[in-house]
Amino acid sequence: MTDPVLIIGGGIAGLALARALHRHDIAFTLHERREHAADAGLAINLPGNAISALGRLGLGDEIAAAGHPVPRREYRTATGRLLFQVDERAFWGAAAQPRCARRADLHRMLRAGLPEGTVHEGAGVTAVRQDPGGAEVELADGTTVRGSLVVGADGVRSTVRRAAFGDDGIRAALLSAASFRFMAPNPGVDCWAAWAGTHGNFMLIPVSDGEVYGFATAARGGPTAPDPAWLAETFAGFPDPVRQTVKAVTTDPAALYHSPIEEVRVARWAQGRAVLIGDAAHATAPVWAQGAALALEDAEVLAGLLAGGAGPVAAAAEFERVRRPRVTHVQTQTDRFSRSAALPGWLRAVTAPLAGKASYRAAYGPLREWPAR
């Protein structure tokens, strides 16, 4: 290829692809409409397959230093009763132990070392065009950039997906309509911890000994109002760690990030010289924390195909063929968990101790394998 790969979107998927292409000496330019991601101040849960993917991208030492290890998961009721727990270090192995890291740190490590002048911020895409000899994107600042392949790494509301595929593909998640995410002082948790109640679910993960990343959503597919008072009302009867955290974040509403939970299910990811990766192709509810993990793997696979000599059109088509089964597995497991989360609380409390570990193994077991079968 003589023309560069055009990466649209500078989140985890786009930066990971830029890094992977650079490691293969493949020319690229990355175009991001925002100068700063709205949720860059938050953290992200990285399961074992995300840690492994970062290692293959040459960032194993960096994520080990920046990410807080997550030794186990605990699933509890609204009263604090432990339903079951999973030893994550034993399940994934020491080299792939899950970690929780700040999004800003992950962005920085993915971007570090990219050639000067390859990342452009502040101008989004307005049009995507293809012809037999290549592809081009028109940017909001009036410029046009030509390349060999256009990669839509621009998230759930992807402009590339709408422009090149004519398919919106967005649906509300079965899990809940929306969520609150936040950073807060650590109330004393030392692992991934979740509490499930009749009207709401609450999760905390340590980012350090002194800080946690949190996620709160309605139970049984219900809505999550943007008013912070919803948190105080819904989780008033939960155990101390939850109540302490709710008090901290509702005292400082600026710490709260409220957003819809949306998924993307589309029939095609590849069309000629255009291809979708990451959330633009297959956003899923954060049940199994696979958004970043799948995006990192997508980047690795697509860059490898291009480096292996496949032309842009062939590489895009082969990328979809290779990646579909793994993504479908995650989507299926996400839907299954979301339906079980909609069961009455008493029934979940009865079935979780028996089915919980099996569900975890069913979801994550195949994701330990690489290359994916």
N, C-alpha and C positions, 0 to 999 in steps of 0.2 A: 504494500500500500504506500502510495506517495502522499496522499492527503491525510490529514490527521483524523483521528476519531473525535467526534464532537460529543462531549458529555454534557448533558443538560441536567443540572442539579448538583449542588455542592454539599449535600448531607452525607451520611455514612456511606450509602451506596456509591454516589458519585466520586467521593474522595478515595474510597477503596479501589474503585476501578482505575482512577488516575494513578494511584500508587502501583497497582498491579501492571498496568501498561508501561509505566516508567521502568519497572523492574525488568520488563521484556524489551526495553528500548523501542517501544511503539509510540509514535508521535500522537499527541492528543491536545485538545484545549477543553477546559471546563468552564461552563457558564452558569452562574448562580444569580438569581434575581435579587436576593436579599444580601445585605452586607453582614447581618448577624441573624442566626436562627433564633426564633422566638423562644424555643425551649432549651437553648444551649446551657442555661444555668441549672438545669436539672441533671439527674443521673440516669444510668441505664443498667439494667440487669443483663449480664452476659453469661448465658449458660455455656456448658462445656464445648459445644460445637462452635460457638463464637470465639472462644479462647483459642481453640485449635486453628481456626481460620486466621486469626490474627498472628499466630505463630508462623503459619505458612506465608504470611505477608511480610515476615521479617520483624514482627513487633512483639514477639514473645516476652522479651525482657522488659519492654516498655509497659505492657499491660500488667505484668506481674508487679511492677513498681507502682503503677498508678491505680490499679484496681484493688478494692478491699476483698479478701477472700470470703466466699460464702460457704461455710462448712456443711450446712444442712438446711433442710426446709422443715418448718413446723406448720401444720394445719390445725387450727383451733376453732372452737365454737365461740359464740358471742359472750359466753360466760368465762372463757379462758380454758376450757377443758381441751386437753390435747387429743386430737382424733388420730393422727399418725404423724410420723416424721420420716424423712429420707436423708440418709448420709450421702450428700452430694460428692464429697471428696472421694469416697469409696466407689460411687457409681461411675464417675467420669475419669478417675485416676488423678494423681497429683499434678501431672503436666497440664491437664485440662480442667482443673478445679474452677468452678464458676466464680465470677467476680462481679462486683458492682463498682462502676466507675462513673465519674462525672462526664457528661456528654462533651463538655468543652475540652477535657483532656483527651478523649477519644478522637475528636476532630483534629486536635493539634498533632497527635502522633500520626494520624493518617496523612495529614498534609505535609508533615516535615519532610524536607528533601525534594519536594516537587520542583521541577525547573522553574526559574523565574519567568514570568510572562505567560504561564500556561493556565493560570486560574484567574478568571474575570468575574467580578461581582458587580451587582447593581443594575443589570439589564436582563430581563427575562425574555423568553422566546415568544414571538407572536405568530410565526408560521414555520412549517416544515415542508420542504419540497424534495423530491427525488427525480433523478433522470438516469439513463443508462450508465453515465460516467461517474456518478457520485450523488451526494446529497448536500443540502444547504439549509441553514436555519436563519430566519430573519429575527433580529433582536429588537427589543423595545426602544433602544437608542437610535434605531434607523440603520444600523450596520447589518451586513449579511456575511455569514461565515460559511465557507465550503469545506466539506470533509468527505471521508470515505464511508462513514457510518454515523448515524445519529443514535445516541443512547439516551433514552428517557430514564433518568434517575431522579426525577423531580417529584416524587412522593405521591400521596393519595390523590391529590387533585392535579395530576400530571397534565401539563399543557401538551407535551409530546403525544401522550396517549389519545387525547382528543383530536389533535391536529393530524396525526399520521394514521390513526386507527379508527377514528370516528366513534369511539366507544368510551362512555364514561365509566361504567363498571362499578360504581360506588354503591355500596349497600350498608345499611345500619347493622352494626354487630349484634349478634344474638345475645351476647353477654349483657350489654347495657347500652343505653343511648349515648352516654357521655361519662366522663370521669374527672376527678381532681387528681393532679399530681403535684408534688411539693418536696422541698427539702426542709428538714426540721432538726432540732436538737435530738440526739439519741436518748430515748427514755429508758435505755437499759437492755435493748435487744442485741443479741450477738449472732443472729442468723436470719435467713429469709423467714419471715413470720407472717401468717395470714390468719385473720379472724373472720368467720362467716356468720352473719345473722339473718334474721327474717327480712329485713329491709335494706341491708347494706353489707358490703364486703370491704375489708381494710387490710392493707399489706404494708409492711415496713421491711427495708433492707439496709443494713449498715453500710455507709460509704466510708466511714472511719469510726473510731471509738466514740467520737463526739457528735456525729451527724448521721441522719438516716435519710433515705429516699423513700417516699410514700406514695401510695396509690389507693384511691377510694372510689367506689362505685356503688350504684344501686344493685340490689339482688333481684333475681328472678326476672331479668330483662327490663327492669323499670328505669325511669328517667333519673337523671342526676341534675338537680337544679343548679344554676350557676351561683346562687346565693350561698355564701359560706355558712349561713345559719343552717343549711341542710346538713352539713357535717355535724354540727353540735347536736341537732335534734336526732339524727339517725344513729349516732354512736354514743349517745349519752350513757347507756347502760353497759358499755363494753369495759374490759379490764383497764387497769391503770395506764399501761403503755399507750393504749389507743386514746384514752381521754386526755392524757398529758399532751400528746401530739396534736390532737384536735384543738386544744386550748392554745397551744403555741402558734399554730398556723392561722387560726381564726382571729387571734390578736393582731396578726400582721397579714392581712389579706393579700398583700403584694407578693407573698411567698407562694400563693396558690396559682396553679396553671390549670384552667378549666378548658376542656376540649371534647368534641364528639369522639366516639369510638366508631370508626368506619373501616370497612373492609373493601378490598378490590378483588373482584372475580371477573376476568375477561377471557374471551375465547382464544385470543391470539396475543402473543408477546412479540412476535417477529413478523415484519412485513417489509420485504425487500431490504432496503438499507436502513431501516429503523427497527430498534429493538428496545424493549422495556426491561428494567431490572429493579430489584428492591421493591419498595412499597408501590411504586408506579405500576408494577406488574401484579403484585400479590399481597398487598397489605392484609394482615390478619389481626384480630383482637389479641391483646397482649397476654393471653392465657399462658402460653408456654415461652414467652419472651423471645420469639423467633424473628422479630422484625430486623434487628441488626445482624443476627446470625445468618439469616438467609441472604441478606444484602451482601455481606462479606463473601459468602460462598459464591453468589452470583458473579461478583466482580472477578474472583479468582478463575472461575470457569470460563467466562467470556474472554478474558485476557489470554488465557491459555489456548483457547481455540484460535484466536487471531495470531498468537505467537507460533502456533503449530503449522501455519501456512494456509489455513482456510481463508478464502476471500470473505469480504464483509457480509455478503448475502448468505453464503453457506454457513459462516460462523454464527450468524443470528439465528438461522433455522435450527442448527445443531444445538445451540445453547438452549433453546426452548425444549427440544426433544430430551436433552440430558436432565434438565432441571425440573421439568413438570412433575415426575413421580415424587420427588422429595417434597416439593411444595404442596402437592395434593395430600400427601401424608399429614403434613402440619395442619392444613386446612380441615381435614377430616377429624383429626384429634381435637382441634379447637372447637369445632361444632359439637363434638361429642361432650366435651367438658362444659360448654356453654349450656347445653340442654340439661345436663345433670345439675348445674348450678341453679337452674330454674325450679328444681324440685322443692317441695316444702322443707323447711328447716329441720323438722324432726326426722324426715326420711333421709336427708343428707347425713345427719349425725349418726344414723344407724348404718348406712351403707359405706360411708367414707373409710372407717377403719379397715374394712375388708377390701374395698375396691380402690382406695386411694393410691396405694403403692403400685398396684397393677396398672392403674391409669398412667402413673408417672413413667413406669417402665415401657408401656406401650407407646407413649409419645416420644420419649427420648432415646429408647434403645436403638432404633434404626439410625438416629442422628449421630451416634458415635462412630458409624462406619464412614470411612473416606478412603478412596473416592466412593461417592454414593452409587449404589447398585441400581 
